[in-house]
Amino acid sequence: MIEAASLFGTILIYMLSKRLYRRKPLLLLSPLITTPAALVILLVTTGTPFGSYNAGAHWLSDMLGPATVAFAVPLSKHFDLIKKHAAEILASVLAGSAAAVASSFWMAEALHLNKQLIYSLLPHSVTTPIAMNVSETIGGIPTITAVAVMMTGIFGSVAGPAVIRLCNIRGDIARGILLGTSSHGAGTSKAFEFSSVSGTVSSISMILAAVVTLAITPWILAPLHLFLSGGPG
């Protein structure tokens, strides 16, 4: 019973949050903020364990994989444009992914977090399944990584459009790379609000960022430790 209530309750809260956002499109009323907040309050006030809630609601997160595959539909429509700008997209995603890992490591070290927590936060800018895999590979805690990924997605989808306006970024390619590389699925959803091209580029950037982060994170840790420790001697 509680499994069904968790699933349909989450959907209902999201629909109500989206309806509220359409009436009052304020950043703080974004469904990506109000829905998790409402769910947390509901679980705390009712004393429902997260495990019990997730027994039903996990079907929603499991749909992330098929939803990602569905991005292939707009990709096929804009394939020629993507091919034309392939070098720029790849170079930007490589730089952005490396910067995300390095800056996360630097800030976590500056806050004197323990090593396991640092490793848990490094892959926060990529989609959840890949991020948790990276975290486990390098010695992090996947559950903490999942929370960091969610927070990054929410922040990126809210702050991303503001950064785009502030920096007067008008190109669909640039908008897509920014949102997809920095805030994965949530950013990609926001990118589609700008244009189909931005959303398509964002989906490609999200996938590339996941692959790049998976490949480079284990290799980038040793140089970062060496740099922050002041060298080999």
N, C-alpha and C positions, 0 to 999 in steps of 0.2 A: 504493500500500500504506500509506504513512504517513498519507495523508488519512483512510482508513477507520479506522486505529488511533487517530488523534487524536479522531475523532468518537465512536467506541464506547468509547474509553478514558476520555474526559471523562464520558460517561454513567455508566460503571461506577463511577468515583471518586465522582460525585455520589450515586449510589444507596448506596454503602457509607457515605459521610459522613452521609447522611440516616438510615440504619439505626443508626449510632453515636449520632446525636443523639437518636433515639427512646429508646435505652437509657439515655443520660446527657444529659438536656436542659440542658446548661450553655451559657452564652453563647459561650464560646470554642470550643465544639464545633459551633456552627451551621454547616450546610453552605455557607452563603455565605462563611464564613471558611475552613473546612478544605478545601473543594474548590479555590479559587484557590491556596491555600498549597501543597497537594499537587501541583497542576499546575506551579507555578513550580519547585518542587524537582525534579520529574520532568524538566522541560525543561532545567534547568541541569545536572543530573547526566548526562543523556544527550547534552547538547550539541545539542539540536534547536532550530533557529532558529524564532522565533515565526511567521514567514511560512509555513514548512512546516507547522507545527501548525495555523495558522488556515486553511490551504487546505482542511482537512476539517472543522474545528470551527466554521467560520463559519456552517454551517447552523443551529447552535443559536442564535446571536445573530440570525440572519435570521428566526427564529420569533417574535421579540419583537413584530413588527408584528401577525401573526395573533393572538397571545396577547392583545395590547391590545384588538383588535377583539372578542375573545371576552368581554371585560368587559361588553359590551352585553347579555348574557344576564341577569345579576343586575340590571342597570340597569332592564330592562323589568319585573322583578318588584317593584322598589321605586320605580317612577317617581313615584307620588303623594307618597311621603315626600320624595323628592328635590325635587320641585316645591315642596312646602311650605317647605322650608328653603333654597331656591335663593339667596335674598339673603344669608343667613349664609354659605353655602358660597363664593359668589363674592367677598364682601368679605374673608373670611378668606384665601382663596387669593391675592387681589390683595396683601394686606398681607404675607403670608408670602413670596410671590415677590419682592416689592420688597425686603423685609428680607434675603432670601438673597443677592440681587445686591449690595446696598449693603454688607452685613457682609463678604462675600467681598472686595469691592474695598478696604474699609478695612483688613482684616487683611493682605491682600497688600501694600498700600502701607506698612503698618507694618513689614513684614518686608523692605521695599526690594526687592521682586521687580521684574524688568524688565516693561515694558508688555505685551509679547507674552505673557508667562507669566501676568500678571494677567488679561488678556482670555481666556486659556485656562481659567481657573478660575471665572470668573463664572457660567456656566450649569451648575454642577455639580449642582444640585438637580433637574434635569429629565431626562427619559428620553433615552437615548444619541443616537438619530438627530437629535432636535431640538437637543440640547445641542451636538453637533458642527456643526450648521448655523449656530447662533448664534455659536459660536466662530469659524468661518470668516468669517462676515459682519462681525464686529467686529475681526478681525485677530489672532485667537488661533491656537493649534495644535490642530487637532481630535483628534489622537492623545492629547495630554496631557489634553484635555477628557474623552475616553473613560475614561481611567484615573481621573480625579477623580470622574466620575459613578459608576463602579464602587465606589470607596472610600466615597462618600457613601451609596450604597445599602446597603452592608454595615454601615457605622456606624449609619445610621438604623434599619435593621431590628433591630439589636442594642440600641441605646440607646433607641429609641422606646418599647418596652414598659416599660423601666425608668422613663422620664420619666412615662409614663402612670400607673404605680403610685405614683411619688413625689408627683405632683401630684393623685393621686386623681381622675383623669379617668374618669368613668363613662359619659358619653354616647357612643353609637355614632357620632353625627355628628361630634363633636369628635375622637374617636379616628381616624376615617377621614381627616378634613382634615389632622390632624397628620402622619400617616404618608404620605399621598399627596403632600402639598405638599413635604415635606422629603426624602423618600427614594424617590420614583417607584415603579418596578415592584417592587423588593425590599420597600419599605414596604407596598405594596398587598397583596403576598402575605402579609405578616405581619398586616395588618389583617383579612384573611379568617379568620385564626385566632381573632380576637375575636368576630366575627359576620359574617353575610352583609351586613348593613346597613353596618357599618364598612368592609368590603371594597369595597362598591359606591361609597360616598362617597369612599373613597380613590382608586378608579380614576378617578372624575370629577375629583377634585382634581388628580390626576397630569396628566390631559389639559389641564385649565384652566391649571395651572402652566406647562406647556410652551408653550401659546399665549401666555400673559401674558408669560413670559420672553422669548419670541421678539419680542414687540411692544415691550416696555419697555426692554430692555437697551441698544439703540443710543441711546435718548433719555435714559437715566439717567446715561450716562457723563460727558457734558459738565458737568452740575451737580455731580457727585461730584468731578471734577477741580477745578472752581472752588472748591468748599467746602474741599477738602483743601489747596489752594494758598493759602488765606487771602483769597480774594476777587479781584475784577478788577483791583484796583490794587496 
